[in-house]
Amino acid sequence: MKARMITLPEAIEEIVRSCEVCSVGMVDEKNLPYTLPFNFGFENNTVYLHSAPVGKKIGVLRNNPHVCIAFSTAHQLYKQSPEVACSYGMRYKSVLVFGKVEFIEDQAEKIRVLNIIMKQYTQRDDFSYSDPSVKNVAVMRVVTDRIEAKAFGY
C-alpha cells in the first residue's frame, strides 16, 4: 500500500476534527526535541492551544515558538498473512501542521479561542468564563506556515 497525499482542505479538516489530542513538537533551550500532547481547537487552518501559564512548555515556546503539530487517526491494523510479521501494517490518516506559536493576551480573544477549543470536544461554542480563569490560562494560536496530510492504506 502506498501513502496518498491529501490536499483538499475539507479532507484535512475532517482528519483534524476526528482527533482527540494533538502532539506538539518543539525544540528546547538545549536544542533538543520536546513533544507533549495537547487538547486543541481548529479553525481556518489555525490550531489553537491552551495550557497552564507557567512551566517548561511555556518557557520552551517563548524561547523558540516554532512547532510541528501531529494529528493521527483512523488507525487500523492489517495483514496479508497472519504468519508473516512483515505482512502486517497500520492504516492511518495524518496531518502535520508547521508553524509558529503566538501567545494571545487580549481577554476577549482568549475567550473566543477557548470557545473554539471547547467546540472541538462539545460541539458548543457559547461558554461563560470567570475573569480569573481567563487571566490564569495561556492561550496560543499557531500561525500556519504549511500543512501536510496523508492517508496510508485507505
PyMOL commands that place a pseudoatom at each C-alpha (Angstrom):
pseudoatom trace, name=CA, resn=MET, resi=1, chain=A, elem=C, hetatm=0, pos=[0.000, 0.000, 0.000]
pseudoatom trace, name=CA, resn=LYS, resi=2, chain=A, elem=C, hetatm=0, pos=[1.136, 3.498, -0.752]
pseudoatom trace, name=CA, resn=ALA, resi=3, chain=A, elem=C, hetatm=0, pos=[0.618, 6.694, 1.157]
pseudoatom trace, name=CA, resn=ARG, resi=4, chain=A, elem=C, hetatm=0, pos=[-1.683, 9.151, -0.546]
pseudoatom trace, name=CA, resn=MET, resi=5, chain=A, elem=C, hetatm=0, pos=[-1.116, 12.863, -0.079]
pseudoatom trace, name=CA, resn=ILE, resi=6, chain=A, elem=C, hetatm=0, pos=[-4.261, 14.764, 0.855]
pseudoatom trace, name=CA, resn=THR, resi=7, chain=A, elem=C, hetatm=0, pos=[-4.629, 18.336, -0.352]
pseudoatom trace, name=CA, resn=LEU, resi=8, chain=A, elem=C, hetatm=0, pos=[-8.357, 19.075, -0.097]
pseudoatom trace, name=CA, resn=PRO, resi=9, chain=A, elem=C, hetatm=0, pos=[-8.916, 21.463, 2.830]
pseudoatom trace, name=CA, resn=GLU, resi=10, chain=A, elem=C, hetatm=0, pos=[-12.178, 19.707, 3.740]
pseudoatom trace, name=CA, resn=ALA, resi=11, chain=A, elem=C, hetatm=0, pos=[-10.424, 16.319, 3.976]
pseudoatom trace, name=CA, resn=ILE, resi=12, chain=A, elem=C, hetatm=0, pos=[-7.633, 17.804, 6.091]
pseudoatom trace, name=CA, resn=GLU, resi=13, chain=A, elem=C, hetatm=0, pos=[-10.153, 19.404, 8.432]
pseudoatom trace, name=CA, resn=GLU, resi=14, chain=A, elem=C, hetatm=0, pos=[-12.058, 16.112, 8.714]
pseudoatom trace, name=CA, resn=ILE, resi=15, chain=A, elem=C, hetatm=0, pos=[-8.877, 14.338, 9.855]
pseudoatom trace, name=CA, resn=VAL, resi=16, chain=A, elem=C, hetatm=0, pos=[-8.027, 17.031, 12.409]
pseudoatom trace, name=CA, resn=ARG, resi=17, chain=A, elem=C, hetatm=0, pos=[-11.562, 17.174, 13.780]
pseudoatom trace, name=CA, resn=SER, resi=18, chain=A, elem=C, hetatm=0, pos=[-11.625, 13.397, 14.261]
pseudoatom trace, name=CA, resn=CYS, resi=19, chain=A, elem=C, hetatm=0, pos=[-8.634, 13.566, 16.649]
pseudoatom trace, name=CA, resn=GLU, resi=20, chain=A, elem=C, hetatm=0, pos=[-8.943, 13.878, 20.410]
pseudoatom trace, name=CA, resn=VAL, resi=21, chain=A, elem=C, hetatm=0, pos=[-5.447, 15.226, 21.025]
pseudoatom trace, name=CA, resn=CYS, resi=22, chain=A, elem=C, hetatm=0, pos=[-2.525, 16.505, 19.034]
pseudoatom trace, name=CA, resn=SER, resi=23, chain=A, elem=C, hetatm=0, pos=[1.191, 16.148, 19.702]
pseudoatom trace, name=CA, resn=VAL, resi=24, chain=A, elem=C, hetatm=0, pos=[3.097, 19.399, 19.692]
pseudoatom trace, name=CA, resn=GLY, resi=25, chain=A, elem=C, hetatm=0, pos=[6.776, 19.086, 18.859]
pseudoatom trace, name=CA, resn=MET, resi=26, chain=A, elem=C, hetatm=0, pos=[9.075, 21.907, 19.875]
pseudoatom trace, name=CA, resn=VAL, resi=27, chain=A, elem=C, hetatm=0, pos=[12.780, 22.472, 20.454]
pseudoatom trace, name=CA, resn=ASP, resi=28, chain=A, elem=C, hetatm=0, pos=[14.050, 23.314, 23.936]
pseudoatom trace, name=CA, resn=GLU, resi=29, chain=A, elem=C, hetatm=0, pos=[16.847, 25.658, 25.007]
pseudoatom trace, name=CA, resn=LYS, resi=30, chain=A, elem=C, hetatm=0, pos=[19.420, 22.853, 24.625]
pseudoatom trace, name=CA, resn=ASN, resi=31, chain=A, elem=C, hetatm=0, pos=[18.271, 22.340, 21.032]
pseudoatom trace, name=CA, resn=LEU, resi=32, chain=A, elem=C, hetatm=0, pos=[16.640, 19.032, 21.988]
pseudoatom trace, name=CA, resn=PRO, resi=33, chain=A, elem=C, hetatm=0, pos=[13.208, 17.858, 20.852]
pseudoatom trace, name=CA, resn=TYR, resi=34, chain=A, elem=C, hetatm=0, pos=[10.340, 18.163, 23.316]
pseudoatom trace, name=CA, resn=THR, resi=35, chain=A, elem=C, hetatm=0, pos=[6.888, 16.805, 22.470]
pseudoatom trace, name=CA, resn=LEU, resi=36, chain=A, elem=C, hetatm=0, pos=[3.691, 16.983, 24.502]
pseudoatom trace, name=CA, resn=PRO, resi=37, chain=A, elem=C, hetatm=0, pos=[0.040, 16.066, 23.943]
pseudoatom trace, name=CA, resn=PHE, resi=38, chain=A, elem=C, hetatm=0, pos=[-2.423, 18.961, 23.882]
pseudoatom trace, name=CA, resn=ASN, resi=39, chain=A, elem=C, hetatm=0, pos=[-6.143, 19.487, 23.618]
pseudoatom trace, name=CA, resn=PHE, resi=40, chain=A, elem=C, hetatm=0, pos=[-6.793, 21.842, 20.741]
pseudoatom trace, name=CA, resn=GLY, resi=41, chain=A, elem=C, hetatm=0, pos=[-9.198, 23.786, 18.592]
pseudoatom trace, name=CA, resn=PHE, resi=42, chain=A, elem=C, hetatm=0, pos=[-9.017, 24.174, 14.824]
pseudoatom trace, name=CA, resn=GLU, resi=43, chain=A, elem=C, hetatm=0, pos=[-10.496, 26.883, 12.639]
pseudoatom trace, name=CA, resn=ASN, resi=44, chain=A, elem=C, hetatm=0, pos=[-9.478, 28.276, 9.236]
pseudoatom trace, name=CA, resn=ASN, resi=45, chain=A, elem=C, hetatm=0, pos=[-6.240, 26.231, 9.136]
pseudoatom trace, name=CA, resn=THR, resi=46, chain=A, elem=C, hetatm=0, pos=[-5.233, 27.649, 12.512]
pseudoatom trace, name=CA, resn=VAL, resi=47, chain=A, elem=C, hetatm=0, pos=[-4.546, 25.455, 15.537]
pseudoatom trace, name=CA, resn=TYR, resi=48, chain=A, elem=C, hetatm=0, pos=[-5.401, 26.839, 18.959]
pseudoatom trace, name=CA, resn=LEU, resi=49, chain=A, elem=C, hetatm=0, pos=[-3.890, 25.527, 22.183]
pseudoatom trace, name=CA, resn=HIS, resi=50, chain=A, elem=C, hetatm=0, pos=[-4.169, 26.266, 25.886]
pseudoatom trace, name=CA, resn=SER, resi=51, chain=A, elem=C, hetatm=0, pos=[-2.225, 25.334, 28.996]
pseudoatom trace, name=CA, resn=ALA, resi=52, chain=A, elem=C, hetatm=0, pos=[-1.137, 26.479, 32.400]
pseudoatom trace, name=CA, resn=PRO, resi=53, chain=A, elem=C, hetatm=0, pos=[0.572, 29.862, 32.105]
pseudoatom trace, name=CA, resn=VAL, resi=54, chain=A, elem=C, hetatm=0, pos=[3.872, 28.632, 33.571]
pseudoatom trace, name=CA, resn=GLY, resi=55, chain=A, elem=C, hetatm=0, pos=[6.037, 25.559, 33.179]
pseudoatom trace, name=CA, resn=LYS, resi=56, chain=A, elem=C, hetatm=0, pos=[8.622, 24.060, 30.894]
pseudoatom trace, name=CA, resn=LYS, resi=57, chain=A, elem=C, hetatm=0, pos=[6.490, 24.096, 27.739]
pseudoatom trace, name=CA, resn=ILE, resi=58, chain=A, elem=C, hetatm=0, pos=[5.707, 27.801, 28.138]
pseudoatom trace, name=CA, resn=GLY, resi=59, chain=A, elem=C, hetatm=0, pos=[9.405, 28.593, 28.559]
pseudoatom trace, name=CA, resn=VAL, resi=60, chain=A, elem=C, hetatm=0, pos=[10.306, 26.471, 25.548]
pseudoatom trace, name=CA, resn=LEU, resi=61, chain=A, elem=C, hetatm=0, pos=[7.635, 28.094, 23.359]
pseudoatom trace, name=CA, resn=ARG, resi=62, chain=A, elem=C, hetatm=0, pos=[8.528, 31.618, 24.423]
pseudoatom trace, name=CA, resn=ASN, resi=63, chain=A, elem=C, hetatm=0, pos=[12.189, 30.926, 23.644]
pseudoatom trace, name=CA, resn=ASN, resi=64, chain=A, elem=C, hetatm=0, pos=[11.527, 29.202, 20.311]
pseudoatom trace, name=CA, resn=PRO, resi=65, chain=A, elem=C, hetatm=0, pos=[7.937, 29.450, 19.032]
pseudoatom trace, name=CA, resn=HIS, resi=66, chain=A, elem=C, hetatm=0, pos=[8.419, 27.154, 16.011]
pseudoatom trace, name=CA, resn=VAL, resi=67, chain=A, elem=C, hetatm=0, pos=[6.372, 23.951, 16.284]
pseudoatom trace, name=CA, resn=CYS, resi=68, chain=A, elem=C, hetatm=0, pos=[5.321, 20.891, 14.359]
pseudoatom trace, name=CA, resn=ILE, resi=69, chain=A, elem=C, hetatm=0, pos=[1.914, 19.555, 15.374]
pseudoatom trace, name=CA, resn=ALA, resi=70, chain=A, elem=C, hetatm=0, pos=[0.947, 15.966, 14.556]
pseudoatom trace, name=CA, resn=PHE, resi=71, chain=A, elem=C, hetatm=0, pos=[-2.606, 14.666, 14.254]
pseudoatom trace, name=CA, resn=SER, resi=72, chain=A, elem=C, hetatm=0, pos=[-3.198, 10.957, 13.605]
pseudoatom trace, name=CA, resn=THR, resi=73, chain=A, elem=C, hetatm=0, pos=[-6.426, 8.962, 13.401]
pseudoatom trace, name=CA, resn=ALA, resi=74, chain=A, elem=C, hetatm=0, pos=[-8.281, 6.056, 11.748]
pseudoatom trace, name=CA, resn=HIS, resi=75, chain=A, elem=C, hetatm=0, pos=[-5.669, 3.540, 12.857]
pseudoatom trace, name=CA, resn=GLN, resi=76, chain=A, elem=C, hetatm=0, pos=[-6.380, 0.034, 11.658]
pseudoatom trace, name=CA, resn=LEU, resi=77, chain=A, elem=C, hetatm=0, pos=[-4.064, -2.973, 11.713]
pseudoatom trace, name=CA, resn=TYR, resi=78, chain=A, elem=C, hetatm=0, pos=[-3.997, -5.014, 8.509]
pseudoatom trace, name=CA, resn=LYS, resi=79, chain=A, elem=C, hetatm=0, pos=[-2.145, -8.121, 7.374]
pseudoatom trace, name=CA, resn=GLN, resi=80, chain=A, elem=C, hetatm=0, pos=[-1.650, -10.147, 4.239]
pseudoatom trace, name=CA, resn=SER, resi=81, chain=A, elem=C, hetatm=0, pos=[-0.635, -13.320, 6.061]
pseudoatom trace, name=CA, resn=PRO, resi=82, chain=A, elem=C, hetatm=0, pos=[-1.177, -13.928, 9.793]
pseudoatom trace, name=CA, resn=GLU, resi=83, chain=A, elem=C, hetatm=0, pos=[2.060, -15.946, 9.970]
pseudoatom trace, name=CA, resn=VAL, resi=84, chain=A, elem=C, hetatm=0, pos=[4.351, -13.370, 8.319]
pseudoatom trace, name=CA, resn=ALA, resi=85, chain=A, elem=C, hetatm=0, pos=[5.270, -10.445, 10.585]
pseudoatom trace, name=CA, resn=CYS, resi=86, chain=A, elem=C, hetatm=0, pos=[6.418, -8.260, 7.688]
pseudoatom trace, name=CA, resn=SER, resi=87, chain=A, elem=C, hetatm=0, pos=[2.976, -8.508, 6.072]
pseudoatom trace, name=CA, resn=TYR, resi=88, chain=A, elem=C, hetatm=0, pos=[1.409, -6.507, 8.922]
pseudoatom trace, name=CA, resn=GLY, resi=89, chain=A, elem=C, hetatm=0, pos=[0.970, -2.780, 8.729]
pseudoatom trace, name=CA, resn=MET, resi=90, chain=A, elem=C, hetatm=0, pos=[-1.118, 0.067, 10.045]
pseudoatom trace, name=CA, resn=ARG, resi=91, chain=A, elem=C, hetatm=0, pos=[-3.626, 2.111, 8.086]
pseudoatom trace, name=CA, resn=TYR, resi=92, chain=A, elem=C, hetatm=0, pos=[-3.875, 5.737, 9.218]
pseudoatom trace, name=CA, resn=LYS, resi=93, chain=A, elem=C, hetatm=0, pos=[-4.736, 9.278, 8.293]
pseudoatom trace, name=CA, resn=SER, resi=94, chain=A, elem=C, hetatm=0, pos=[-2.452, 12.051, 9.481]
pseudoatom trace, name=CA, resn=VAL, resi=95, chain=A, elem=C, hetatm=0, pos=[-1.899, 15.780, 9.327]
pseudoatom trace, name=CA, resn=LEU, resi=96, chain=A, elem=C, hetatm=0, pos=[1.234, 17.753, 10.164]
pseudoatom trace, name=CA, resn=VAL, resi=97, chain=A, elem=C, hetatm=0, pos=[0.979, 21.474, 10.848]
pseudoatom trace, name=CA, resn=PHE, resi=98, chain=A, elem=C, hetatm=0, pos=[4.175, 23.517, 10.780]
pseudoatom trace, name=CA, resn=GLY, resi=99, chain=A, elem=C, hetatm=0, pos=[4.038, 26.978, 12.245]
pseudoatom trace, name=CA, resn=LYS, resi=100, chain=A, elem=C, hetatm=0, pos=[4.830, 29.458, 14.936]
pseudoatom trace, name=CA, resn=VAL, resi=101, chain=A, elem=C, hetatm=0, pos=[3.109, 29.918, 18.285]
pseudoatom trace, name=CA, resn=GLU, resi=102, chain=A, elem=C, hetatm=0, pos=[1.725, 33.331, 19.206]
pseudoatom trace, name=CA, resn=PHE, resi=103, chain=A, elem=C, hetatm=0, pos=[0.511, 33.924, 22.757]
pseudoatom trace, name=CA, resn=ILE, resi=104, chain=A, elem=C, hetatm=0, pos=[-2.880, 35.593, 22.991]
pseudoatom trace, name=CA, resn=GLU, resi=105, chain=A, elem=C, hetatm=0, pos=[-3.139, 38.173, 25.764]
pseudoatom trace, name=CA, resn=ASP, resi=106, chain=A, elem=C, hetatm=0, pos=[-6.386, 40.009, 24.961]
pseudoatom trace, name=CA, resn=GLN, resi=107, chain=A, elem=C, hetatm=0, pos=[-9.168, 38.748, 27.261]
pseudoatom trace, name=CA, resn=ALA, resi=108, chain=A, elem=C, hetatm=0, pos=[-11.930, 38.833, 24.631]
pseudoatom trace, name=CA, resn=GLU, resi=109, chain=A, elem=C, hetatm=0, pos=[-9.747, 36.993, 22.109]
pseudoatom trace, name=CA, resn=LYS, resi=110, chain=A, elem=C, hetatm=0, pos=[-8.803, 34.398, 24.740]
pseudoatom trace, name=CA, resn=ILE, resi=111, chain=A, elem=C, hetatm=0, pos=[-12.491, 33.717, 25.356]
pseudoatom trace, name=CA, resn=ARG, resi=112, chain=A, elem=C, hetatm=0, pos=[-13.183, 33.435, 21.629]
pseudoatom trace, name=CA, resn=VAL, resi=113, chain=A, elem=C, hetatm=0, pos=[-10.336, 30.914, 21.265]
pseudoatom trace, name=CA, resn=LEU, resi=114, chain=A, elem=C, hetatm=0, pos=[-11.292, 28.961, 24.378]
pseudoatom trace, name=CA, resn=ASN, resi=115, chain=A, elem=C, hetatm=0, pos=[-14.752, 28.560, 22.821]
pseudoatom trace, name=CA, resn=ILE, resi=116, chain=A, elem=C, hetatm=0, pos=[-13.142, 27.230, 19.615]
pseudoatom trace, name=CA, resn=ILE, resi=117, chain=A, elem=C, hetatm=0, pos=[-11.244, 24.683, 21.714]
pseudoatom trace, name=CA, resn=MET, resi=118, chain=A, elem=C, hetatm=0, pos=[-14.403, 23.721, 23.633]
pseudoatom trace, name=CA, resn=LYS, resi=119, chain=A, elem=C, hetatm=0, pos=[-16.306, 23.274, 20.360]
pseudoatom trace, name=CA, resn=GLN, resi=120, chain=A, elem=C, hetatm=0, pos=[-13.782, 20.597, 19.311]
pseudoatom trace, name=CA, resn=TYR, resi=121, chain=A, elem=C, hetatm=0, pos=[-14.957, 18.453, 22.229]
pseudoatom trace, name=CA, resn=THR, resi=122, chain=A, elem=C, hetatm=0, pos=[-18.548, 19.521, 22.929]
pseudoatom trace, name=CA, resn=GLN, resi=123, chain=A, elem=C, hetatm=0, pos=[-19.899, 20.941, 19.641]
pseudoatom trace, name=CA, resn=ARG, resi=124, chain=A, elem=C, hetatm=0, pos=[-20.783, 24.067, 21.670]
pseudoatom trace, name=CA, resn=ASP, resi=125, chain=A, elem=C, hetatm=0, pos=[-19.085, 27.450, 21.490]
pseudoatom trace, name=CA, resn=ASP, resi=126, chain=A, elem=C, hetatm=0, pos=[-21.114, 29.526, 23.910]
pseudoatom trace, name=CA, resn=PHE, resi=127, chain=A, elem=C, hetatm=0, pos=[-19.488, 29.021, 27.307]
pseudoatom trace, name=CA, resn=SER, resi=128, chain=A, elem=C, hetatm=0, pos=[-19.010, 31.582, 30.055]
pseudoatom trace, name=CA, resn=TYR, resi=129, chain=A, elem=C, hetatm=0, pos=[-15.711, 32.144, 31.848]
pseudoatom trace, name=CA, resn=SER, resi=130, chain=A, elem=C, hetatm=0, pos=[-14.717, 33.915, 35.045]
pseudoatom trace, name=CA, resn=ASP, resi=131, chain=A, elem=C, hetatm=0, pos=[-12.146, 36.700, 34.773]
pseudoatom trace, name=CA, resn=PRO, resi=132, chain=A, elem=C, hetatm=0, pos=[-9.620, 34.859, 36.984]
pseudoatom trace, name=CA, resn=SER, resi=133, chain=A, elem=C, hetatm=0, pos=[-9.852, 31.673, 34.926]
pseudoatom trace, name=CA, resn=VAL, resi=134, chain=A, elem=C, hetatm=0, pos=[-9.178, 33.573, 31.707]
pseudoatom trace, name=CA, resn=LYS, resi=135, chain=A, elem=C, hetatm=0, pos=[-6.304, 35.527, 33.234]
pseudoatom trace, name=CA, resn=ASN, resi=136, chain=A, elem=C, hetatm=0, pos=[-4.738, 32.313, 34.579]
pseudoatom trace, name=CA, resn=VAL, resi=137, chain=A, elem=C, hetatm=0, pos=[-4.584, 30.330, 31.355]
pseudoatom trace, name=CA, resn=ALA, resi=138, chain=A, elem=C, hetatm=0, pos=[-2.126, 30.554, 28.483]
pseudoatom trace, name=CA, resn=VAL, resi=139, chain=A, elem=C, hetatm=0, pos=[-3.922, 30.623, 25.142]
pseudoatom trace, name=CA, resn=MET, resi=140, chain=A, elem=C, hetatm=0, pos=[-1.969, 30.206, 21.933]
pseudoatom trace, name=CA, resn=ARG, resi=141, chain=A, elem=C, hetatm=0, pos=[-2.544, 30.429, 18.216]
pseudoatom trace, name=CA, resn=VAL, resi=142, chain=A, elem=C, hetatm=0, pos=[-0.319, 28.571, 15.777]
pseudoatom trace, name=CA, resn=VAL, resi=143, chain=A, elem=C, hetatm=0, pos=[0.211, 30.674, 12.680]
pseudoatom trace, name=CA, resn=THR, resi=144, chain=A, elem=C, hetatm=0, pos=[0.497, 28.040, 9.986]
pseudoatom trace, name=CA, resn=ASP, resi=145, chain=A, elem=C, hetatm=0, pos=[3.429, 28.014, 7.562]
pseudoatom trace, name=CA, resn=ARG, resi=146, chain=A, elem=C, hetatm=0, pos=[2.348, 24.784, 5.874]
pseudoatom trace, name=CA, resn=ILE, resi=147, chain=A, elem=C, hetatm=0, pos=[0.131, 21.755, 6.314]
pseudoatom trace, name=CA, resn=GLU, resi=148, chain=A, elem=C, hetatm=0, pos=[0.887, 18.241, 5.060]
pseudoatom trace, name=CA, resn=ALA, resi=149, chain=A, elem=C, hetatm=0, pos=[-1.633, 15.428, 5.151]
pseudoatom trace, name=CA, resn=LYS, resi=150, chain=A, elem=C, hetatm=0, pos=[-1.709, 11.837, 4.005]
pseudoatom trace, name=CA, resn=ALA, resi=151, chain=A, elem=C, hetatm=0, pos=[-3.601, 8.605, 4.289]
pseudoatom trace, name=CA, resn=PHE, resi=152, chain=A, elem=C, hetatm=0, pos=[-1.980, 5.191, 4.215]
pseudoatom trace, name=CA, resn=GLY, resi=153, chain=A, elem=C, hetatm=0, pos=[-3.978, 2.114, 3.315]
pseudoatom trace, name=CA, resn=TYR, resi=154, chain=A, elem=C, hetatm=0, pos=[-7.254, 3.910, 2.578]
for i in range(1, 154): cmd.bond("trace and resi %d" % i, "trace and resi %d" % (i + 1))
show_as sticks, trace
zoom trace
